Amino acid sequence: MGDKSPKSVQKQATQKKTQVNTVNEKKQQAAAAKQTATKKK
């Protein structure tokens, strides 16, 4: 289970980064949508 080869460690780090980036992007999009909605009023 615990594969510690450099390739696998790199892959896991990349996947984690991608996941974090996706979450941050969604938050930014939500914030942008909120701002646009308030500006329209």
PAZAPA-4460 file (N, C-alpha, C; in steps of 0.05 Angstrom, whole numbers, plus 32768, in hexadecimal, padded with zeros to 4 digits):
% residues 41
    n_x    n_y    n_z   ca_x   ca_y   ca_z    c_x    c_y    c_z   seq   type   mol
   8010   7FE8   8000   8000   8000   8000   8011   8019   8000     1      M     A
   8025   801A   8011   8035   8032   8013   804B   8033   7FFF     2      G     A
   8045   803C   7FE6   8059   803E   7FD1   8068   8058   7FD5     3      D     A
   8081   8056   7FDB   8091   806E   7FE0   80A4   8075   7FC9     4      K     A
   80A0   8069   7FB2   80B2   806F   7F9C   80AF   808D   7F94     5      S     A
   80C4   809A   7F8B   80C3   80B6   7F84   80AC   80BD   7F70     6      P     A
   80A8   80AA   7F5D   8093   80AF   7F49   8078   80B0   7F56     7      K     A
   8073   809E   7F68   8058   809D   7F75   8054   80B4   7F88     8      S     A
   806A   80BC   7F96   8068   80D3   7FA8   8062   80EC   7F97     9      V     A
   8070   80EF   7F81   806B   8106   7F6F   804E   8107   7F65    10      Q     A
   8044   80EF   7F5E   8029   80ED   7F53   8015   80F6   7F69    11      K     A
   8019   80EC   7F81   8007   80F3   7F97   8007   8111   7F9C    12      Q     A
   801F   811D   7F9C   8022   813A   7FA1   8013   8149   7F8C    13      A     A
   8016   8140   7F73   8009   814E   7F5C   7FEB   814C   7F5F    14      T     A
   7FE1   8135   7F66   7FC4   8131   7F69   7FB9   8143   7F7F    15      Q     A
   7FC8   8145   7F95   7FC0   8155   7FAC   7FBE   8173   7FA3    16      K     A
   7FD3   817C   7F95   7FD4   8197   7F8C   7FBD   819D   7F79    17      K     A
   7FB7   818B   7F67   7FA1   818E   7F54   7F87   8191   7F63    18      T     A
   7F83   8180   7F78   7F6B   8181   7F87   7F68   819C   7F95    19      Q     A
   7F7D   81A5   7FA1   7F7D   81BF   7FAF   7F77   81D5   7F9B    20      V     A
   7F83   81D4   7F84   7F7F   81E9   7F70   7F62   81E9   7F67    21      N     A
   7F56   81D2   7F63   7F3A   81D0   7F5B   7F28   81DD   7F70    22      T     A
   7F2D   81D7   7F89   7F1D   81E2   7F9F   7F20   8201   7F9F    23      V     A
   7F38   820A   7F9C   7F3D   8227   7F9C   7F2F   8235   7F84    24      N     A
   7F30   8228   7F6D   7F24   8233   7F55   7F06   8235   7F5A    25      E     A
   7EFA   8221   7F65   7EDD   8221   7F6A   7ED6   8238   7F7D    26      K     A
   7EE6   823C   7F92   7EE1   8252   7FA5   7EE3   826C   7F96    27      K     A
   7EF7   8270   7F85   7EFB   8289   7F77   7EE3   828E   7F64    28      Q     A
   7EDA   8279   7F57   7EC4   827C   7F45   7EAB   8284   7F54    29      Q     A
   7EA6   8278   7F6B   7E8F   827E   7F7B   7E91   829C   7F85    30      A     A
   7EA8   82A4   7F8D   7EAC   82C0   7F96   7EA7   82D3   7F7F    31      A     A
   7EB1   82CC   7F67   7EAE   82DD   7F50   7E90   82DF   7F49    32      A     A
   7E82   82C9   7F4A   7E66   82C8   7F44   7E57   82DA   7F58    33      A     A
   7E5F   82D8   7F71   7E51   82E9   7F85   7E56   8306   7F7F    34      K     A
   7E6F   830E   7F79   7E75   8329   7F73   7E65   8334   7F5B    35      Q     A
   7E63   8323   7F47   7E55   832B   7F2F   7E37   832F   7F36    36      T     A
   7E2D   831D   7F47   7E10   8320   7F4E   7E0C   833A   7F5E    37      A     A
   7E1E   8341   7F6F   7E1A   8359   7F7F   7E1E   8372   7F6D    38      T     A
   7E2F   8371   7F5A   7E34   8388   7F48   7E1C   838E   7F37    39      K     A
   7E0D   8379   7F30   7DF6   837D   7F1E   7DDF   838B   7F2C    40      K     A
   7DDD   8389   7F46   7DC7   8396   7F55   7DC7   83B4   7F53    41      K     A
***
